Structure formats: structure tokens, C-alpha cells
Amino acid sequence: MTLPTTLTGIFAHKQKSYKMVLVLAMLDTLEELKKREVPVTLVRARFLKLMQLRESQRLPVDQPPESVGNRWSQVQGFQINGLIQTPMKALSSVLVHDSGKQTLRFTDELQAVWSEQMAQELRELAHRELDSYYEQHRQPIGTSLRDYLHQVMSQYVAAKREPFTNHPLGTLVRHTIPQEINQLPFIDRSRMRIQGSVGMGNWATVPWIAIMDRRNTETTQRGEYIVYLFADDMSAVYLAFHQGVTAPTKEMGKPRAYQYLRQKAAYIRSVLPLEGMRTDEYIQLTASGLGLDYQVSTVAYYRYERDLLPSEEQLVADLRNVVENYKQYVDAEPPARPEEQPQLKPIPVSDQIHIIRAYIKRKGFSYPDHLIENFYLCLKTKPFVILAGVSGTGKTKLVKLFAEALGATSANGQFTLIPVRPDWSDPSDLLGYKDLSGTFRPGKLTEVLVEAAQPDNRNKPYFICLDEMNLARVEHYFSDLLSVLETQEWQGERIVTAPLLHRDSLAIEEDQQTYNLHLPDNVYMIGTVNMDETTHPFSKKVLDRANTIEFNYIHLGQYPGDEDTGTASEIIPASNSLLRSEYLQLVDIYRDNRKLVEETTEKLVKINGILEDIHAHVGFRIRDAICFYMLYNERFGLLDPAAAFDLQLLQKILPRVQGSSTTVRRVLLRLLEEAIGRRLPIQNLMDDPTELFQTGFNVDDAKYPQSAKKIAFMLRRLEEDGFTSYWLS
């Protein structure tokens, strides 16, 4: 039997191996399920496994897009949703994608003549085309390393004026040279990963070919590796013992990263022979801003001028020398290695807050005094904060700008806005659900958690803004998150939680590997809420676990000054350590901070005695959270201690008070006594509280002025409406 003509030519035009691999994945899935129509997710999973299999067997394989990882073994199924659409569209003449059912099948014409022999012939065709594709990406054996390097330097400038896609010089750098280096006898193929790059979509200023020991790094963004770096004018190529720049710069900011990289380079030079290599910073690759990056991160190097390239023997001997030095460094015992974290004086938290405030101000936004400090302390205390207030006061904007000032943006995936819908009724709306085939469909929150949990991302803060959080009942769709928040515990140097999704509840093996989720300690959730007839109130279960920051006091007479219209100040990406909680239980702080803990607890005991009359008293969870807030504030010197406790009274205690009874009025009056710091004629005020609302009653000199103002407001609403709540606006 011969294949129909509609199939024989489907691989005639191919830019990558993806079409052949997709057909093989489709055939495998059809055979496994014994069906003619199969879920796209299962084909996608098989596609990924085939790419991973070639990689694990050291066979030639197209590298994954840099946006999803450096190796197929690091890629997860949902990350290639976009990638797999390309071969699906290219094969649309023979494959039908049902976007509604999310299934894939061969066309009706092909199914009418389908047979096992036809499937086998198509499989053999795909394998032949795959072998042919990879063979075409190898240049003839016998070309020397010297010839390859000279070819790149001679042709690259002209190539940059030509189309980027499928250019033969790109194939040379990405595939041919790495494959030839991999054949050298001193390259340990079980440990070494070799990767070349001429750019992503556009020609790079500085093309490179890197050799990485997987025990140290699998990415050029961090760690140490060997690399050929071509000068932008192609006058020379450098063989360098190099350090990754991108990750340290993101985590520390450029000035501190440069200092760290120079310190580490000096250390490596002190413990390795580096015989015959230059150890200065005179590496000259480009006149642009990239130049200094390469200078501070290079440990040692050889420089080869294009027209004075040494012999093949000398080039190979030099590479062997660098590899031996690199191997000696990677093989060294941990005590002989420098600390992974730089021994640099950290930027004080107060200075970080100043940078954040300046960034927000230069973006044209102004918030009340100490709001940024308060917001920071709330996140540091617990990674769940509620911003409440009337619409249009800048709640969502605060979250976005605060995140941006720390280097977390929508573009890099560290800031995510999730609008809440009124019809959300259970956690599946956030976390995801299993479809009829048993495949797990991740929700937006799950996708962020998976990304934040990746090893390369664990030191980056991720912000999730749940916009209009109370359009649906928070206790219904957010219940799993609330419960998991309370399971935080230390595991080594990281905070872990009970799983959000259990492996046993997922039917497909790929889903079990991908979505065995915990709540990472670098994720911060902020809900914005309005209180009106379209929204739902909060239960104590929610209020116990969050600080509630109110945005109801608005000063419209604010205008951006001249200094606010300029360019926003430079963003210095912050490490997660700036925000991550350092304490989970009171025992963590009691021994060294006994006085602060006992003073704070004594105040809460007195307040709790008042709240007991309306069954609104607080438990250990709130006590611990307030103590942590007060301790962080004392350590970082952000607020006056009385102002800090005032905010905690306002944000953790008062939201619990509501009702219409005379007992509620008495409780509010007794709380007002505590807030203003003096006795009140409570019995008289129970009969007639109007003097509290007159202009003569001033709370500005109160012990806790913000709480006093809020309590007076709640009493007034109780008097006028017969009911009061923290949330009435």
C-alpha cells in the first residue's frame, strides 16, 4: 500500500523537526487510546516526551524556545501550548483541531481509507524525514574548529543584513559547531551541555557558543561556564572562563551584582592555575552597554584575532586547558568554593521603601503618608493583604506599581492581575479543573504558582492581584488557599505548605508531575475590594488571615509636582528575601524579643476583654501576626511604635466589629477609650453619643488617631442607620 498523496508531501517544507515529531506523537496517541479522535493535551504530552527522549539519548534535537527553558527535560506540558500550535497549523491539510472539544484527528478523507499499514507507512515516513532533517543540519565532517571560527567572523557582519530565519550561519553556530566540539575526546558528554546562539528572532550583537557542566549550571544566565564570544565587529573571538550575569543582576541590581561578580572572579583566579590565560578585564566585545557586563564577569580568557588565528592544534590545546580548569573548579569540594550569595552589605529596608515610594511618585501617583511602609510590613507579616475602599482610589495601581518598583512586571510574569467574576463558586475557578477526559486544565493562579516554583525563580517575588475580590464569595472560591496558608512550615531554608493539588486526584501522569502544587514562599496575593450592593462581606476566616488596608480617606486637592512628570527611577529587581516572612510561630521571636511581645500581648489582652462581649475576640493567629508586624517595624525603623500598633488595631481588630445592638455601641465606646488614651463618660454616651460627632471632639491628639477616627465613624453610622460595620463607606 502507498500513502495518499495528501500525506506524502506534508514534510516537504520544514523549518524545524516539529511537524515530524507531532505526527509521531499523534500516531502514538491514536494507537494507545484505540480512538480516531484524541485530546490535544495527550498529543502535546507525547510530543514533549519524544523531544525529551532524543535529548536524554544525546541525539540531535531542536532546542526548546529560550522562553520556556534551556533543556526539554525542564519544560512542562502547558509551557508548549503556543509552540505546538505552529505544526498543528502547518499540518491543517491532514489534521483537524476541534478548538471546542480540544481534540485532534485526521481528516474525514484520510479516516475513510485509514488502516494499520497506512499508519505504519506514515510513521516510517516521519522517521525518515526526521533523520534527513538532522543530517542536513550537520556540515561535512573534517572541517576544523579553526575553519568554523573563521567562517563565523568572516560572514557574520554580512549575514546580519540578510533574513534571520533558517540562515545557514545560524545553523553553523547553533548546531554544527556545538556538535563538533562535543566530539572532542576531553569533552564529557554525560555532563557537558554545549549551546550556541546568534539571537532570538533577530541577529545578536555578540554571538556565542557555551560549554556548561550540568553540575554547575544549565543556563548562561547564572553560574560558571566556558564560552566563545565573538566581538561585535568580528575582529576577534574570545575563549573565556565566564560567569552568568543576567540572574545576579536581576536578583541584586547591577551595582551589587558587578561587585559580587568581580569578587567571585578574584576568588576563582586564586584557586585555579589558569596557565597561559589572561586574567585582566581588557576583554573588548562591544562599545555598547553590554561591554562592562562581559568585563566584570570574565574570570580568564584567550583572545584570537580573525586574521591571526593560531593553528588547529593550538586552538584545541587552549580549549582543553580551559576545560581542565573548569573541571577542577566544578569538582572542588564545597568548602573550597565561594559562598553562593555575595558577602555585600544589603540595602536597608528603609532605603528600599524610599526607592519604591520615589518610583510610584514619579509615575504620577501619590498615596497617604506611611501607606507604602504599612503595605510592605503587611506583606512581610503574611503574604495575603486586602486593599479596601471606594472605587477609583488606586488600590489596583498600588499593587502594580509596588511590584514594578521591585522588578516584578506583567512582561516578566512576576505580576499577574486576575479579575474575579461574580459566578465563581469553588476553588476550580482559580486553581483549575479536570475535563471529561481526565486532563487537568490549570487556572491562571495555578500557572503562576508553577512558574514561581521553578528553581530559577525561587528568589524572585511574584505578585497576584485578585481584582474586585469580593464580587464572589471569597470563602467559596478562595477556601483552599486560606487553609493552605495556615500550614506553612520551615523545610530547610524555605517555607513550604501542604499541597494545593494532590497527585492522587490527577489522572494523567504528566499532570501529576506538573501540578503537585504547594504555595511557594515567593508568591504574594493581594485582593482589592469595594463594598457596595454588588459585593459580598468577609467572614472572620478571611479577616483572620489578612491585613485590611483601607482607602476611604481621599484628598482630591493633590496635584503632581514638576518632579513627578519625569522618567520613573531605575528599577532594581529585589530578591524575595526582602518580602518573605522570617517567622511563622511566636516561639521563633519570643526569647530574643520578650519585652516587645509581652507589651504587645498585654494591649491585645485588654482589647480582647472588650471584644468578648460581642464574641469578636481574637485568637493566637492574630496575636502572632500583630507581634510579627510590630517586630519587623522595630527592626527596620519604618514607623513610630504607637503608629504601628494603631494600624494593627485598625486593620486586624476593627474589621471584626459589626452589629446593631447596644452591646456593640458599648464595645465601640470602650475601644474608643483605648484609642484616644483617656476615659469617656460611657454611660452618658450610650444615651446620646452626638458629642462624638461634633467638631469639638478632636481625635488628632489621640494615642491611636486612625483607629479613633474609624471608631467614631462607626459609632455615627450606628446612631444614624441603626447598624454599623467597618465596611460601611
WOFENSUL-V413340 format. One record per pair of residues at least 12 apart in sequence whose ideal C-beta (glycine too) atoms are under 7 Angstrom apart, sorted by sequence separation. I is the first residue (numbers start at 1). GAP is how many residues later the second one is. If there is no record, write none. Layout:
# WOFENSUL-V413340
[[I | GAP] [I | GAP]]
This chain:
# WOFENSUL-V413340
[[68 | 12] [94 | 12] [182 | 12] [196 | 12] [248 | 12] [283 | 12] [403 | 12] [431 | 12] [670 | 12] [714 | 12] [29 | 13] [94 | 13] [156 | 13] [181 | 13] [196 | 13] [212 | 13] [227 | 13] [248 | 13] [430 | 13] [484 | 13] [503 | 13] [669 | 13] [699 | 13] [29 | 14] [155 | 14] [211 | 14] [281 | 14] [429 | 14] [431 | 14] [432 | 14] [448 | 14] [484 | 14] [501 | 14] [604 | 14] [630 | 14] [195 | 15] [210 | 15] [211 | 15] [226 | 15] [227 | 15] [281 | 15] [283 | 15] [357 | 15] [400 | 15] [430 | 15] [431 | 15] [501 | 15] [629 | 15] [630 | 15] [55 | 16] [94 | 16] [178 | 16] [210 | 16] [245 | 16] [302 | 16] [356 | 16] [448 | 16] [484 | 16] [501 | 16] [666 | 16] [669 | 16] [26 | 17] [29 | 17] [55 | 17] [152 | 17] [178 | 17] [194 | 17] [210 | 17] [225 | 17] [499 | 17] [500 | 17] [25 | 18] [28 | 18] [55 | 18] [65 | 18] [178 | 18] [209 | 18] [224 | 18] [243 | 18] [283 | 18] [499 | 18] [500 | 18] [177 | 19] [192 | 19] [193 | 19] [208 | 19] [209 | 19] [224 | 19] [353 | 19] [445 | 19] [499 | 19] [500 | 19] [604 | 19] [629 | 19] [52 | 20] [152 | 20] [192 | 20] [208 | 20] [353 | 20] [480 | 20] [666 | 20] [692 | 20] [25 | 21] [51 | 21] [52 | 21] [151 | 21] [152 | 21] [192 | 21] [193 | 21] [208 | 21] [223 | 21] [243 | 21] [279 | 21] [497 | 21] [665 | 21] [25 | 22] [174 | 22] [191 | 22] [208 | 22] [222 | 22] [243 | 22] [278 | 22] [496 | 22] [497 | 22] [601 | 22] [604 | 22] [626 | 22] [173 | 23] [174 | 23] [191 | 23] [206 | 23] [207 | 23] [221 | 23] [277 | 23] [278 | 23] [353 | 23] [375 | 23] [676 | 23] [692 | 23] [693 | 23] [48 | 24] [148 | 24] [174 | 24] [191 | 24] [206 | 24] [220 | 24] [277 | 24] [662 | 24] [22 | 25] [25 | 25] [173 | 25] [193 | 25] [219 | 25] [221 | 25] [222 | 25] [277 | 25] [677 | 25] [21 | 26] [24 | 26] [206 | 26] [221 | 26] [222 | 26] [274 | 26] [418 | 26] [495 | 26] [600 | 26] [626 | 26] [676 | 26] [677 | 26] [689 | 26] [48 | 27] [205 | 27] [217 | 27] [367 | 27] [375 | 27] [418 | 27] [494 | 27] [600 | 27] [625 | 27] [675 | 27] [676 | 27] [170 | 28] [416 | 28] [675 | 28] [21 | 29] [48 | 29] [148 | 29] [169 | 29] [365 | 29] [675 | 29] [21 | 30] [181 | 30] [269 | 30] [597 | 30] [600 | 30] [622 | 30] [689 | 30] [178 | 31] [268 | 31] [269 | 31] [367 | 31] [45 | 32] [48 | 32] [148 | 32] [177 | 32] [365 | 32] [416 | 32] [675 | 32] [676 | 32] [44 | 33] [139 | 33] [675 | 33] [137 | 34] [173 | 34] [262 | 34] [265 | 34] [485 | 34] [596 | 34] [145 | 35] [261 | 35] [484 | 35] [596 | 35] [618 | 35] [44 | 36] [173 | 36] [261 | 36] [365 | 36] [672 | 36] [675 | 36] [47 | 37] [139 | 37] [164 | 37] [137 | 38] [138 | 38] [164 | 38] [258 | 38] [363 | 38] [413 | 38] [586 | 38] [589 | 38] [593 | 38] [596 | 38] [164 | 39] [585 | 39] [672 | 39] [44 | 40] [616 | 40] [671 | 40] [672 | 40] [138 | 41] [360 | 41] [586 | 41] [616 | 41] [359 | 42] [589 | 42] [603 | 42] [160 | 43] [240 | 43] [614 | 43] [668 | 43] [17 | 45] [238 | 45] [276 | 45] [360 | 45] [583 | 45] [614 | 45] [16 | 46] [275 | 46] [356 | 46] [359 | 46] [414 | 46] [418 | 46] [420 | 46] [607 | 46] [668 | 46] [414 | 47] [418 | 47] [420 | 47] [425 | 47] [430 | 47] [668 | 47] [245 | 48] [414 | 48] [415 | 48] [416 | 48] [417 | 48] [418 | 48] [419 | 48] [420 | 48] [424 | 48] [429 | 48] [356 | 49] [414 | 49] [418 | 49] [419 | 49] [420 | 49] [422 | 49] [423 | 49] [431 | 49] [614 | 49] [355 | 50] [417 | 50] [421 | 50] [422 | 50] [426 | 50] [427 | 50] [613 | 50] [614 | 50] [665 | 50] [156 | 51] [274 | 51] [420 | 51] [421 | 51] [425 | 51] [426 | 51] [245 | 52] [273 | 52] [420 | 52] [425 | 52] [427 | 52] [231 | 53] [232 | 53] [272 | 53] [408 | 53] [424 | 53] [427 | 53] [614 | 53] [654 | 53] [665 | 53] [231 | 54] [232 | 54] [243 | 54] [408 | 54] [522 | 54] [613 | 54] [664 | 54] [152 | 55] [242 | 55] [406 | 55] [408 | 55] [524 | 55] [649 | 55] [229 | 56] [242 | 56] [243 | 56] [272 | 56] [611 | 56] [650 | 56] [654 | 56] [40 | 57] [242 | 57] [272 | 57] [610 | 57] [650 | 57] [654 | 57] [657 | 57] [240 | 58] [241 | 58] [469 | 58] [522 | 58] [646 | 58] [649 | 58] [241 | 59] [464 | 59] [466 | 59] [469 | 59] [470 | 59] [482 | 59] [521 | 59] [645 | 59] [646 | 59] [647 | 59] [403 | 60] [462 | 60] [468 | 60] [469 | 60] [482 | 60] [485 | 60] [610 | 60] [646 | 60] [650 | 60] [664 | 60] [43 | 61] [240 | 61] [268 | 61] [461 | 61] [462 | 61] [463 | 61] [464 | 61] [465 | 61] [466 | 61] [467 | 61] [610 | 61] [642 | 61] [646 | 61] [22 | 62] [40 | 62] [239 | 62] [460 | 62] [468 | 62] [642 | 62] [660 | 62] [39 | 63] [40 | 63] [238 | 63] [239 | 63] [461 | 63] [463 | 63] [465 | 63] [471 | 63] [473 | 63] [482 | 63] [660 | 63] [39 | 64] [40 | 64] [238 | 64] [399 | 64] [450 | 64] [458 | 64] [471 | 64] [474 | 64] [475 | 64] [22 | 65] [38 | 65] [229 | 65] [238 | 65] [271 | 65] [400 | 65] [470 | 65] [22 | 66] [37 | 66] [38 | 66] [399 | 66] [440 | 66] [470 | 66] [475 | 66] [658 | 66] [236 | 67] [237 | 67] [450 | 67] [453 | 67] [475 | 67] [607 | 67] [658 | 67] [18 | 68] [19 | 68] [37 | 68] [236 | 68] [449 | 68] [452 | 68] [470 | 68] [474 | 68] [606 | 68] [658 | 68] [18 | 69] [22 | 69] [36 | 69] [236 | 69] [396 | 69] [431 | 69] [438 | 69] [439 | 69] [446 | 69] [657 | 69] [235 | 70] [236 | 70] [431 | 70] [438 | 70] [449 | 70] [452 | 70] [19 | 71] [235 | 71] [267 | 71] [396 | 71] [440 | 71] [446 | 71] [449 | 71] [452 | 71] [655 | 71] [19 | 72] [234 | 72] [439 | 72] [654 | 72] [434 | 73] [442 | 73] [60 | 74] [156 | 74] [264 | 74] [449 | 74] [36 | 75] [440 | 75] [60 | 77] [153 | 77] [157 | 77] [544 | 77] [26 | 78] [152 | 78] [156 | 78] [544 | 78] [206 | 79] [239 | 79] [263 | 79] [206 | 80] [239 | 80] [10 | 81] [153 | 81] [205 | 81] [241 | 81] [260 | 82] [205 | 83] [239 | 83] [10 | 84] [153 | 84] [206 | 84] [241 | 84] [260 | 84] [205 | 85] [241 | 85] [259 | 85] [256 | 86] [495 | 86] [6 | 87] [7 | 87] [6 | 88] [149 | 88] [256 | 88] [252 | 90] [27 | 92] [490 | 94] [27 | 95] [489 | 95] [27 | 96] [226 | 96] [488 | 96] [226 | 97] [23 | 99] [24 | 99] [226 | 100] [384 | 101] [24 | 102] [549 | 102] [23 | 103] [548 | 103] [6 | 104] [547 | 104] [224 | 105] [547 | 105] [4 | 106] [20 | 106] [548 | 107] [4 | 109] [20 | 109] [20 | 110] [543 | 112] [17 | 113] [20 | 113] [213 | 113] [461 | 113] [543 | 113] [216 | 114] [3 | 115] [7 | 115] [215 | 115] [461 | 115] [1 | 116] [17 | 116] [459 | 116] [460 | 116] [540 | 116] [1 | 117] [213 | 117] [459 | 117] [3 | 118] [11 | 118] [461 | 118] [3 | 119] [14 | 119] [1 | 120] [3 | 122] [399 | 127] [58 | 131] [63 | 132] [184 | 132] [396 | 132] [395 | 133] [66 | 134] [186 | 134] [186 | 137] [387 | 139] [391 | 139] [383 | 140] [390 | 140] [383 | 141] [384 | 141] [385 | 141] [386 | 141] [387 | 141] [388 | 141] [383 | 142] [386 | 143] [388 | 143] [379 | 145] [71 | 147] [70 | 148] [70 | 149] [15 | 150] [15 | 151] [153 | 153] [150 | 156] [395 | 156] [250 | 157] [393 | 158] [150 | 159] [149 | 160] [386 | 160] [388 | 160] [384 | 161] [385 | 161] [389 | 161] [393 | 161] [384 | 162] [385 | 162] [386 | 162] [387 | 162] [388 | 162] [389 | 162] [390 | 162] [146 | 163] [382 | 163] [388 | 163] [389 | 163] [382 | 164] [385 | 164] [387 | 164] [407 | 164] [382 | 165] [407 | 165] [146 | 166] [381 | 166] [405 | 166] [407 | 166] [145 | 167] [404 | 167] [406 | 167] [407 | 167] [144 | 168] [406 | 168] [146 | 169] [378 | 169] [145 | 170] [145 | 171] [378 | 171] [375 | 174] [374 | 175] [552 | 177] [537 | 190] [366 | 192] [364 | 196] [531 | 196] [531 | 198] [380 | 199] [364 | 200] [379 | 200] [381 | 200] [380 | 201] [362 | 202] [361 | 203] [362 | 204] [363 | 205] [362 | 206] [362 | 207] [251 | 208] [359 | 209] [359 | 210] [358 | 211] [355 | 214] [355 | 217] [352 | 222] [352 | 226] [382 | 243] [381 | 244] [381 | 247] [381 | 248] [381 | 251] [377 | 252] [380 | 252] [377 | 255] [377 | 256] [377 | 261] [373 | 265] [373 | 266] [370 | 269] [370 | 273] [374 | 273] [353 | 285] [350 | 286] [349 | 287] [350 | 287] [350 | 288] [253 | 319] [253 | 320] [251 | 322] [250 | 323] [251 | 324] [390 | 339] [78 | 364] [78 | 369] [76 | 374] [39 | 398] [41 | 398] [39 | 400] [77 | 433] [78 | 436] [77 | 437] [76 | 438] [45 | 465]]
